[in-house]
Amino acid sequence: MYRHELRERQPGWHNAPVADFGPRNARLLIVGLAPGRMGANRTGRPFTGDDAGRLLYATLAETGFSRGVYDARADDGVALVDCRITNVLRCVPPGNKPLPAELSACRPFLEADLRRLRRVRLIVALGRIAHEGVLRAFSLKPGGFPFAHGREHEIVANTRNKRIILIDSYHCSRLNTNTGALTPQMFSAIFARAREILEK
């Protein structure tokens, strides 16, 4: 298993499933793809220690969803405000490309999260895989909810008959930011919109 290989090579890293981060009474849930090899797999906190994390935590601070100074360490003191972060995969996949079997194996964890987080009103999905993972966790077919950056979908949580807004965003990966597929301004607009929805 890839994670065990990394543990042998880097015994000081976290190299284990990465838990969610943020308060359980949050109204905003951010769903990413998986722990990054040099990020959460190393530090043990979602989106901490890599380029994606720098952009995400800067944007959360800018839009009032976090407090404290992000320093790319799990013990940097950053706290999330009315916001929680999770991933569709709990462990780092080889090459950052999860197999369908891995996604299926981890889906029960996301389903359990969604059942526990009773105050969630809004989900931001970072990338198509996260978008599809959220829909499948709600027993919905992704084909009925096309992915596009900035697109909003109203979904019904079958377990609670509760309406939740799903907002799609391109993932804040270095590949997307380096190619200009996602700019800081585009990313900030997603969370400004999330703030607007929650303040209604």
C-alpha positions in Angstrom: 0.0 0.0 0.0 1.3 3.4 -1.0 0.8 5.0 2.5 2.8 2.2 4.1 5.6 2.8 1.6 5.6 6.5 2.5 5.7 5.6 6.2 8.8 3.5 5.6 10.4 6.3 3.7 9.2 9.2 5.9 8.6 7.8 9.4 8.2 11.3 10.8 5.2 12.2 8.7 1.6 11.6 9.6 1.1 8.9 6.9 -2.3 7.9 8.1 -6.0 8.7 7.4 -6.5 12.5 7.8 -9.4 13.6 10.0 -11.7 16.5 9.2 -10.8 19.9 10.5 -13.2 22.5 11.9 -16.2 22.8 14.2 -19.0 20.2 14.0 -21.6 22.8 14.2 -20.3 24.6 11.0 -22.8 25.6 8.3 -20.2 25.5 5.5 -18.5 22.2 4.6 -15.6 22.3 2.2 -14.9 19.0 0.4 -11.6 18.3 -1.3 -10.2 15.4 -3.1 -7.6 13.7 -0.9 -4.7 14.5 1.4 -1.7 15.8 -0.6 1.5 13.8 -0.3 3.5 16.8 0.9 0.6 18.4 2.5 -2.0 16.7 4.8 -0.3 13.3 4.5 2.8 14.9 6.0 1.2 17.3 8.5 -2.0 15.5 9.5 -4.4 18.4 8.8 -6.4 18.9 5.6 -4.8 21.3 3.1 -1.9 22.0 5.3 1.7 22.2 4.1 1.3 22.5 0.3 0.4 25.1 -2.4 -3.3 24.2 -2.3 -3.4 24.9 1.4 -1.8 28.3 1.1 -4.5 29.5 -1.3 -7.3 27.9 0.6 -6.4 29.2 4.1 -5.6 32.7 2.7 -9.0 32.7 1.1 -10.8 31.5 4.2 -9.1 34.2 6.3 -10.0 36.9 3.7 -13.7 35.8 3.8 -14.0 35.4 7.5 -14.1 31.6 7.7 -10.9 31.3 9.7 -8.8 33.2 12.3 -5.2 33.0 13.2 -2.1 33.0 11.0 -1.6 30.0 8.7 1.9 28.7 8.9 1.6 25.4 7.1 1.7 23.4 10.3 -1.0 21.5 12.1 -0.1 23.4 15.3 0.0 26.9 13.8 -3.1 27.9 15.8 -5.4 28.5 12.8 -9.1 27.9 13.7 -12.0 27.6 11.3 -15.1 29.7 11.8 -18.5 28.3 10.9 -16.6 26.1 8.4 -15.3 22.5 8.3 -12.9 20.8 5.8 -13.0 17.2 4.7 -12.0 15.1 1.7 -13.7 12.4 -0.3 -10.5 10.2 0.3 -9.0 10.0 3.8 -5.6 8.7 2.6 -3.2 10.0 0.0 -3.6 8.1 -3.3 -0.6 7.3 -5.6 0.0 10.2 -8.0 -3.0 12.1 -6.6 -5.2 9.9 -8.8 -7.7 7.9 -6.8 -9.1 4.6 -8.2 -12.9 4.1 -8.3 -12.4 1.3 -5.7 -10.7 3.8 -3.3 -13.5 6.3 -3.7 -16.1 3.7 -3.1 -14.3 2.4 0.0 -14.1 5.9 1.5 -17.6 7.0 0.7 -19.1 5.7 3.9 -16.9 8.1 5.9 -18.2 11.1 3.9 -21.8 9.8 4.3 -21.2 9.6 8.0 -19.9 13.1 8.1 -22.9 14.4 6.3 -25.2 12.7 8.7 -23.4 14.1 11.8 -23.0 17.7 10.5 -26.6 18.7 11.1 -26.2 22.4 10.6 -24.6 22.3 7.2 -26.4 24.5 4.8 -23.8 24.9 2.1 -21.1 22.7 0.6 -18.2 23.9 -1.6 -16.8 21.0 -3.7 -13.2 21.5 -4.8 -13.0 19.8 -8.2 -15.1 17.4 -10.2 -14.2 14.3 -8.1 -15.3 16.1 -4.9 -18.5 17.3 -6.6 -19.4 13.8 -7.7 -18.4 12.3 -4.3 -20.8 14.7 -2.5 -23.6 13.8 -4.8 -23.1 10.0 -4.5 -22.9 10.4 -0.7 -26.4 11.8 -0.9 -27.5 9.0 -3.2 -27.8 11.4 -6.2 -26.6 10.7 -9.8 -23.9 13.2 -10.8 -25.3 13.3 -14.4 -28.2 15.4 -13.1 -25.9 18.0 -11.6 -23.2 19.1 -14.2 -19.9 20.4 -12.7 -18.8 23.9 -13.6 -16.8 26.4 -11.7 -19.1 28.7 -9.8 -22.2 26.7 -10.6 -24.7 26.3 -7.7 -27.0 23.2 -7.2 -29.8 22.8 -4.8 -29.8 19.3 -3.4 -32.0 17.5 -0.9 -30.4 15.5 1.9 -32.6 12.4 1.8 -31.8 11.5 5.4 -33.1 14.8 6.7 -35.2 16.1 3.8 -33.1 19.3 4.1 -32.1 21.5 1.2 -28.4 22.2 0.8 -26.7 24.4 -1.7 -23.7 22.8 -3.4 -21.2 25.2 -5.0 -18.6 23.9 -7.5 -15.1 25.3 -7.7 -12.0 24.2 -9.5 -9.6 22.6 -7.1 -7.0 25.0 -5.7 -4.1 22.8 -6.8 -0.8 24.2 -8.0 -1.6 22.8 -11.5 -4.8 24.8 -11.7 -3.3 28.0 -10.3 -0.1 27.8 -12.4 -2.1 27.3 -15.6 -4.5 30.1 -14.8 -7.5 27.7 -14.8 -8.1 29.1 -11.2 -7.0 32.5 -10.1 -7.1 33.8 -6.5 -9.9 36.2 -7.5 -12.0 33.3 -8.9 -11.4 31.3 -5.8 -12.2 34.3 -3.5 -15.5 34.8 -5.3 -16.6 31.3 -4.4 -16.2 32.0 -0.7 -17.6 35.5 -0.9 -20.7 33.9 -2.5 -20.8 31.3 0.3 -20.7 34.1 2.9 -23.5 35.9 1.1 -25.7 32.7 1.1 -25.1 32.1 4.8 -25.9 35.6 5.8 -29.3 35.6 4.1 
